[in-house]
Amino acid sequence: MAQPYPAQPYSVPSPRRRWPLAVVALVVGLVVGAGIVGLVWIGTGSGAAGSGAAADVDAACAAVARTTSLDPVDKYAGFQRWGAAAQLAAAAAEQEPRYQSLADALKAPVDIVMQNFAAKGPEFDAAMTRARAACDDR
């Protein structure tokens, strides 16, 4: 008995790239991490104008000192920790403009990883050196 419909060949779908999903997860993680840091910051009473900038900088640099890698694939916790440190430094700079250079230095490695989705290269290494030096010089 003949088949009523001719057999159709199935096409194999092309493999999907997963890096856009990873970038979205990275951004969501940074936003959630910054929100948690902000809530803790407000909850501890350090949010009063002018009173918590030095404590925020100390906390940010302590987080930087504990972070060994910003690799968003293998060491995502380090990337989140550094992002939270950059947010704390930015909050300190809002209260006291003298911390703006520290905030900019801590944000630079995060920006490079977000752009390249890689924690390596000469530009990244230079940004990390500047950020660590900024914490040492505070």
Z-matrix of the N, CA and C atoms (Angstrom, degrees):
N
C 1 1.438
C 2 1.523 1 109.19
N 3 1.283 2 117.92 1 133.30
C 4 1.457 3 123.09 2 -177.36
C 5 1.519 4 110.35 3 -80.79
N 6 1.318 5 115.19 4 148.00
C 7 1.470 6 120.06 5 177.63
C 8 1.523 7 108.79 6 -74.21
N 9 1.350 8 116.03 7 139.88
C 10 1.464 9 117.58 8 -178.52
C 11 1.531 10 112.56 9 -70.01
N 12 1.313 11 117.63 10 -24.61
C 13 1.461 12 120.59 11 -179.38
C 14 1.521 13 108.48 12 -124.66
N 15 1.323 14 117.14 13 141.04
C 16 1.470 15 118.45 14 177.94
C 17 1.535 16 109.51 15 -69.95
N 18 1.306 17 116.50 16 147.93
C 19 1.466 18 121.35 17 179.69
C 20 1.526 19 109.11 18 -67.45
N 21 1.331 20 115.81 19 133.35
C 22 1.464 21 121.87 20 179.34
C 23 1.530 22 108.63 21 -102.49
N 24 1.301 23 117.43 22 132.16
C 25 1.471 24 118.49 23 175.88
C 26 1.534 25 109.32 24 -72.10
N 27 1.289 26 115.05 25 141.63
C 28 1.466 27 119.95 26 178.65
C 29 1.520 28 109.04 27 -89.44
N 30 1.304 29 115.50 28 134.17
C 31 1.464 30 118.66 29 176.74
C 32 1.525 31 108.60 30 -88.69
N 33 1.281 32 115.16 31 143.89
C 34 1.456 33 120.79 32 179.23
C 35 1.522 34 107.71 33 -87.96
N 36 1.341 35 116.68 34 123.99
C 37 1.469 36 117.64 35 -179.77
C 38 1.530 37 110.69 36 -67.34
N 39 1.324 38 114.54 37 147.16
C 40 1.462 39 118.40 38 178.94
C 41 1.527 40 109.00 39 -72.18
N 42 1.324 41 117.05 40 150.27
C 43 1.464 42 119.41 41 -178.73
C 44 1.531 43 110.60 42 -64.94
N 45 1.318 44 114.92 43 142.20
C 46 1.463 45 120.31 44 -178.53
C 47 1.524 46 109.24 45 -89.79
N 48 1.282 47 114.26 46 141.68
C 49 1.460 48 118.97 47 176.44
C 50 1.517 49 108.41 48 -83.37
N 51 1.315 50 116.01 49 135.83
C 52 1.462 51 120.76 50 -176.73
C 53 1.520 52 113.21 51 -103.03
N 54 1.316 53 119.01 52 -5.56
C 55 1.452 54 118.69 53 -176.87
C 56 1.521 55 113.08 54 -64.86
N 57 1.354 56 122.11 55 -32.38
C 58 1.466 57 118.38 56 176.31
C 59 1.535 58 112.18 57 -61.19
N 60 1.327 59 116.21 58 -36.74
C 61 1.456 60 119.57 59 177.22
C 62 1.528 61 110.93 60 -64.68
N 63 1.316 62 116.22 61 -40.33
C 64 1.466 63 120.14 62 179.25
C 65 1.533 64 111.02 63 -65.52
N 66 1.330 65 117.51 64 -38.79
C 67 1.465 66 120.81 65 178.56
C 68 1.523 67 110.07 66 -65.39
N 69 1.312 68 117.46 67 -43.11
C 70 1.466 69 120.82 68 177.91
C 71 1.526 70 110.14 69 -62.21
N 72 1.324 71 117.16 70 -43.06
C 73 1.466 72 120.52 71 178.12
C 74 1.520 73 110.66 72 -62.77
N 75 1.304 74 117.23 73 -38.11
C 76 1.456 75 121.95 74 178.76
C 77 1.529 76 111.23 75 -63.72
N 78 1.315 77 116.59 76 -46.00
C 79 1.458 78 120.81 77 179.31
C 80 1.528 79 110.45 78 -64.73
N 81 1.315 80 117.20 79 -44.27
C 82 1.466 81 120.48 80 178.24
C 83 1.524 82 110.43 81 -61.09
N 84 1.324 83 117.26 82 -41.70
C 85 1.460 84 120.57 83 178.47
C 86 1.515 85 112.42 84 -62.03
N 87 1.332 86 116.24 85 -41.05
C 88 1.466 87 119.24 86 177.56
C 89 1.519 88 111.84 87 -65.13
N 90 1.312 89 116.90 88 -42.78
C 91 1.466 90 120.17 89 -179.82
C 92 1.529 91 110.65 90 -64.68
N 93 1.318 92 116.62 91 -45.77
C 94 1.467 93 120.24 92 178.87
C 95 1.522 94 110.21 93 -63.56
N 96 1.333 95 117.42 94 -44.18
C 97 1.465 96 121.04 95 178.66
C 98 1.518 97 111.92 96 -60.97
N 99 1.322 98 116.76 97 -43.53
C 100 1.467 99 120.07 98 178.20
C 101 1.522 100 110.69 99 -64.38
N 102 1.324 101 117.15 100 -38.42
C 103 1.464 102 120.27 101 177.94
C 104 1.518 103 112.19 102 -63.58
N 105 1.315 104 116.31 103 -41.88
C 106 1.466 105 120.15 104 178.72
C 107 1.519 106 110.52 105 -65.20
N 108 1.332 107 116.31 106 -44.01
C 109 1.465 108 119.24 107 177.95
C 110 1.528 109 110.09 108 -60.86
N 111 1.316 110 116.97 109 -41.40
C 112 1.458 111 120.52 110 178.38
C 113 1.519 112 112.60 111 -62.81
N 114 1.321 113 116.53 112 -42.37
C 115 1.463 114 119.68 113 178.84
C 116 1.524 115 111.45 114 -65.03
N 117 1.316 116 116.59 115 -42.35
C 118 1.465 117 120.10 116 177.57
C 119 1.525 118 109.82 117 -63.98
N 120 1.301 119 116.37 118 -41.40
C 121 1.458 120 122.14 119 -179.63
C 122 1.525 121 110.39 120 -61.52
N 123 1.320 122 116.69 121 -45.03
C 124 1.461 123 120.87 122 178.72
C 125 1.525 124 110.48 123 -68.25
N 126 1.331 125 116.30 124 -41.07
C 127 1.461 126 120.77 125 -177.72
C 128 1.516 127 114.32 126 -67.16
N 129 1.326 128 118.19 127 -23.97
C 130 1.458 129 120.11 128 -179.41
C 131 1.517 130 112.25 129 -89.28
N 132 1.319 131 117.37 130 -0.82
C 133 1.455 132 119.75 131 178.60
C 134 1.508 133 113.38 132 84.38
N 135 1.318 134 118.40 133 4.64
C 136 1.458 135 120.74 134 179.98
C 137 1.517 136 111.63 135 -80.88
N 138 1.302 137 117.29 136 -0.80
C 139 1.450 138 120.14 137 -177.23
C 140 1.508 139 114.07 138 -81.16
N 141 1.323 140 119.64 139 -4.77
C 142 1.455 141 120.94 140 179.31
C 143 1.517 142 109.18 141 -64.07
N 144 1.334 143 115.51 142 138.04
C 145 1.459 144 120.74 143 -175.94
C 146 1.521 145 110.96 144 -58.41
N 147 1.334 146 115.75 145 127.62
C 148 1.444 147 121.07 146 175.42
C 149 1.519 148 115.20 147 83.02
N 150 1.310 149 119.57 148 -9.98
C 151 1.459 150 119.36 149 -173.74
C 152 1.523 151 113.95 150 -99.44
N 153 1.322 152 119.13 151 -21.10
C 154 1.455 153 119.54 152 -171.58
C 155 1.509 154 115.95 153 -113.47
N 156 1.320 155 119.82 154 2.77
C 157 1.457 156 121.05 155 -174.68
C 158 1.524 157 111.78 156 -61.90
N 159 1.321 158 117.63 157 -46.35
C 160 1.469 159 120.26 158 -179.07
C 161 1.524 160 110.65 159 -65.43
N 162 1.332 161 117.17 160 -39.15
C 163 1.466 162 120.50 161 178.15
C 164 1.519 163 110.61 162 -66.03
N 165 1.329 164 117.53 163 -37.14
C 166 1.468 165 121.04 164 177.60
C 167 1.524 166 111.18 165 -65.13
N 168 1.318 167 116.35 166 -41.58
C 169 1.462 168 120.13 167 179.17
C 170 1.528 169 109.81 168 -65.55
N 171 1.329 170 116.80 169 -41.68
C 172 1.468 171 119.78 170 177.76
C 173 1.527 172 110.71 171 -60.91
N 174 1.328 173 116.33 172 -44.44
C 175 1.468 174 120.28 173 179.95
C 176 1.532 175 110.99 174 -65.65
N 177 1.325 176 116.79 175 -40.63
C 178 1.466 177 120.77 176 179.72
C 179 1.526 178 110.52 177 -63.12
N 180 1.310 179 116.90 178 -45.46
C 181 1.463 180 119.82 179 -178.39
C 182 1.526 181 111.57 180 -71.20
N 183 1.338 182 117.00 181 -29.97
C 184 1.469 183 119.26 182 174.77
C 185 1.533 184 109.91 183 -65.75
N 186 1.326 185 117.12 184 -40.02
C 187 1.470 186 120.78 185 177.67
C 188 1.526 187 110.68 186 -65.86
N 189 1.321 188 117.09 187 -39.59
C 190 1.463 189 121.53 188 178.01
C 191 1.532 190 109.98 189 -62.97
N 192 1.333 191 116.54 190 -41.95
C 193 1.462 192 120.31 191 -179.48
C 194 1.529 193 111.89 192 -63.53
N 195 1.343 194 117.24 193 -30.99
C 196 1.466 195 120.95 194 -179.66
C 197 1.521 196 113.12 195 -84.66
N 198 1.307 197 117.86 196 -9.06
C 199 1.457 198 121.66 197 -175.34
C 200 1.525 199 109.92 198 -93.73
N 201 1.310 200 115.63 199 118.60
C 202 1.463 201 120.41 200 -178.45
C 203 1.524 202 112.69 201 -97.27
N 204 1.333 203 117.81 202 -21.47
C 205 1.457 204 120.31 203 -176.57
C 206 1.522 205 109.91 204 -151.72
N 207 1.332 206 116.35 205 145.48
C 208 1.459 207 122.01 206 174.98
C 209 1.520 208 110.93 207 -109.40
N 210 1.318 209 117.75 208 18.97
C 211 1.456 210 122.00 209 -177.94
C 212 1.530 211 109.16 210 -62.32
N 213 1.331 212 117.74 211 114.83
C 214 1.464 213 120.09 212 -176.34
C 215 1.525 214 114.31 213 -72.75
N 216 1.320 215 117.58 214 -8.24
C 217 1.457 216 120.37 215 -179.31
C 218 1.524 217 110.70 216 -99.57
N 219 1.330 218 116.76 217 -52.66
C 220 1.459 219 120.82 218 -174.49
C 221 1.527 220 113.65 219 -91.78
N 222 1.312 221 118.01 220 -31.55
C 223 1.470 222 122.17 221 -175.42
C 224 1.525 223 109.84 222 -126.73
N 225 1.314 224 116.88 223 58.96
C 226 1.461 225 121.01 224 -174.55
C 227 1.526 226 111.86 225 -63.75
N 228 1.330 227 118.30 226 -32.26
C 229 1.465 228 120.87 227 179.30
C 230 1.525 229 110.43 228 -61.50
N 231 1.326 230 117.08 229 -38.84
C 232 1.459 231 120.54 230 177.01
C 233 1.513 232 111.69 231 -63.32
N 234 1.318 233 116.46 232 -40.41
C 235 1.465 234 120.14 233 178.44
C 236 1.526 235 110.36 234 -64.11
N 237 1.318 236 117.23 235 -42.39
C 238 1.461 237 120.44 236 178.15
C 239 1.526 238 110.91 237 -64.95
N 240 1.326 239 116.99 238 -42.29
C 241 1.461 240 120.82 239 179.86
C 242 1.523 241 110.09 240 -60.81
N 243 1.337 242 116.56 241 -45.24
C 244 1.469 243 119.93 242 -179.55
C 245 1.530 244 109.99 243 -64.91
N 246 1.329 245 116.82 244 -39.67
C 247 1.464 246 119.69 245 177.81
C 248 1.520 247 111.65 246 -61.45
N 249 1.330 248 116.80 247 -40.30
C 250 1.464 249 120.64 248 177.33
C 251 1.525 250 110.56 249 -65.71
N 252 1.325 251 116.94 250 -38.77
C 253 1.466 252 120.85 251 177.37
C 254 1.528 253 110.64 252 -62.83
N 255 1.319 254 116.75 253 -40.77
C 256 1.468 255 120.57 254 177.93
C 257 1.522 256 110.62 255 -63.45
N 258 1.333 257 116.84 256 -38.41
C 259 1.465 258 120.38 257 178.10
C 260 1.524 259 111.73 258 -67.23
N 261 1.318 260 117.39 259 -40.34
C 262 1.472 261 120.87 260 176.75
C 263 1.523 262 110.62 261 -63.04
N 264 1.318 263 116.93 262 -42.27
C 265 1.457 264 120.36 263 178.59
C 266 1.528 265 110.76 264 -64.47
N 267 1.324 266 116.52 265 -37.57
C 268 1.468 267 119.80 266 177.04
C 269 1.534 268 110.81 267 -65.17
N 270 1.328 269 116.92 268 -38.61
C 271 1.463 270 120.51 269 177.22
C 272 1.531 271 110.27 270 -64.59
N 273 1.316 272 116.71 271 -40.72
C 274 1.466 273 120.41 272 177.73
C 275 1.527 274 110.75 273 -63.71
N 276 1.331 275 116.90 274 -39.94
C 277 1.466 276 121.01 275 179.35
C 278 1.522 277 111.63 276 -65.70
N 279 1.330 278 117.32 277 -30.44
C 280 1.467 279 120.24 278 175.75
C 281 1.522 280 110.92 279 -64.74
N 282 1.328 281 116.05 280 -36.52
C 283 1.460 282 120.34 281 -179.78
C 284 1.524 283 111.87 282 -81.64
N 285 1.311 284 115.93 283 -40.60
C 286 1.460 285 120.78 284 -178.63
C 287 1.523 286 109.09 285 -134.03
N 288 1.330 287 117.08 286 107.71
C 289 1.471 288 121.07 287 -175.62
C 290 1.527 289 114.44 288 -58.04
N 291 1.322 290 119.07 289 -18.75
C 292 1.468 291 119.78 290 179.52
C 293 1.529 292 111.85 291 -64.85
N 294 1.329 293 118.17 292 -16.17
C 295 1.462 294 121.80 293 178.86
C 296 1.535 295 112.95 294 -91.71
N 297 1.329 296 117.54 295 4.57
C 298 1.467 297 120.01 296 -177.12
C 299 1.531 298 112.23 297 -62.67
N 300 1.330 299 117.21 298 -40.02
C 301 1.469 300 118.77 299 -179.06
C 302 1.534 301 110.73 300 -65.87
N 303 1.328 302 117.31 301 -35.60
C 304 1.467 303 120.63 302 175.78
C 305 1.530 304 109.99 303 -65.07
N 306 1.325 305 116.48 304 -45.19
C 307 1.469 306 120.74 305 179.73
C 308 1.528 307 110.55 306 -59.88
N 309 1.322 308 116.85 307 -43.85
C 310 1.466 309 120.58 308 179.32
C 311 1.532 310 111.26 309 -64.53
N 312 1.336 311 115.82 310 -40.52
C 313 1.473 312 120.11 311 -179.23
C 314 1.524 313 111.02 312 -66.06
N 315 1.343 314 118.09 313 -38.89
C 316 1.463 315 120.44 314 -179.92
C 317 1.528 316 112.17 315 -73.61
N 318 1.311 317 116.80 316 -28.39
C 319 1.464 318 120.82 317 -179.00
C 320 1.535 319 111.99 318 -77.19
N 321 1.325 320 117.56 319 -29.29
C 322 1.470 321 121.36 320 -174.38
C 323 1.535 322 113.38 321 -57.77
N 324 1.343 323 120.60 322 -47.64
C 325 1.470 324 118.28 323 179.23
C 326 1.533 325 112.84 324 -62.92
N 327 1.325 326 117.32 325 -35.45
C 328 1.468 327 120.99 326 177.98
C 329 1.521 328 109.69 327 -63.82
N 330 1.324 329 116.22 328 -43.46
C 331 1.468 330 120.13 329 179.13
C 332 1.526 331 111.51 330 -61.64
N 333 1.319 332 116.84 331 -41.64
C 334 1.469 333 120.48 332 -179.41
C 335 1.526 334 110.26 333 -64.25
N 336 1.332 335 116.99 334 -43.35
C 337 1.467 336 119.85 335 178.54
C 338 1.529 337 110.26 336 -64.47
N 339 1.317 338 117.21 337 -40.13
C 340 1.469 339 120.15 338 179.49
C 341 1.537 340 111.26 339 -64.54
N 342 1.322 341 116.94 340 -35.32
C 343 1.462 342 120.32 341 -179.71
C 344 1.526 343 112.01 342 -75.82
N 345 1.324 344 116.68 343 -41.66
C 346 1.465 345 120.83 344 -173.28
C 347 1.520 346 114.06 345 -103.05
N 348 1.305 347 116.96 346 -12.67
C 349 1.462 348 123.80 347 -174.22
C 350 1.524 349 110.69 348 51.43
N 351 1.334 350 113.99 349 39.27
C 352 1.462 351 120.89 350 177.51
C 353 1.520 352 108.17 351 -153.03
N 354 1.314 353 115.96 352 139.80
C 355 1.462 354 122.08 353 179.63
C 356 1.522 355 108.91 354 -104.61
N 357 1.328 356 114.86 355 62.67
C 358 1.466 357 119.54 356 -179.86
C 359 1.517 358 108.94 357 -160.27
N 360 1.324 359 113.78 358 167.46
C 361 1.453 360 120.51 359 179.05
C 362 1.515 361 111.25 360 110.43
N 363 1.320 362 117.01 361 162.08
C 364 1.464 363 120.89 362 -176.33
C 365 1.528 364 112.99 363 -63.41
N 366 1.322 365 117.07 364 -38.95
C 367 1.462 366 120.38 365 179.63
C 368 1.534 367 110.48 366 -64.52
N 369 1.330 368 116.22 367 -42.72
C 370 1.459 369 120.90 368 178.42
C 371 1.523 370 110.91 369 -65.04
N 372 1.334 371 116.93 370 -45.84
C 373 1.466 372 120.80 371 -179.82
C 374 1.527 373 111.19 372 -59.59
N 375 1.330 374 117.18 373 -42.46
C 376 1.473 375 120.98 374 178.90
C 377 1.522 376 110.79 375 -64.85
N 378 1.328 377 117.31 376 -40.07
C 379 1.470 378 120.90 377 179.06
C 380 1.525 379 110.81 378 -65.44
N 381 1.325 380 117.19 379 -40.01
C 382 1.467 381 120.33 380 177.73
C 383 1.525 382 110.98 381 -64.65
N 384 1.317 383 117.39 382 -41.44
C 385 1.466 384 121.45 383 179.03
C 386 1.528 385 110.06 384 -62.52
N 387 1.347 386 116.63 385 -44.29
C 388 1.467 387 120.28 386 178.71
C 389 1.525 388 111.15 387 -64.12
N 390 1.320 389 117.20 388 -40.01
C 391 1.465 390 120.53 389 -178.19
C 392 1.528 391 110.78 390 -66.15
N 393 1.306 392 116.73 391 -46.21
C 394 1.478 393 119.94 392 179.57
C 395 1.529 394 110.87 393 -65.15
N 396 1.328 395 116.94 394 -37.65
C 397 1.463 396 120.43 395 177.66
C 398 1.530 397 110.63 396 -66.66
N 399 1.325 398 117.07 397 -37.05
C 400 1.467 399 120.47 398 178.05
C 401 1.517 400 110.79 399 -62.62
N 402 1.325 401 117.19 400 -38.69
C 403 1.476 402 119.70 401 176.87
C 404 1.532 403 109.99 402 -68.10
N 405 1.313 404 116.92 403 -38.82
C 406 1.469 405 119.21 404 -179.81
C 407 1.526 406 111.41 405 -66.87
N 408 1.333 407 116.78 406 -31.42
C 409 1.479 408 121.79 407 -176.28
C 410 1.519 409 113.97 408 -89.57
N 411 1.283 410 118.49 409 -3.23
C 412 1.474 411 119.64 410 -174.62
C 413 1.489 412 110.00 411 -61.40
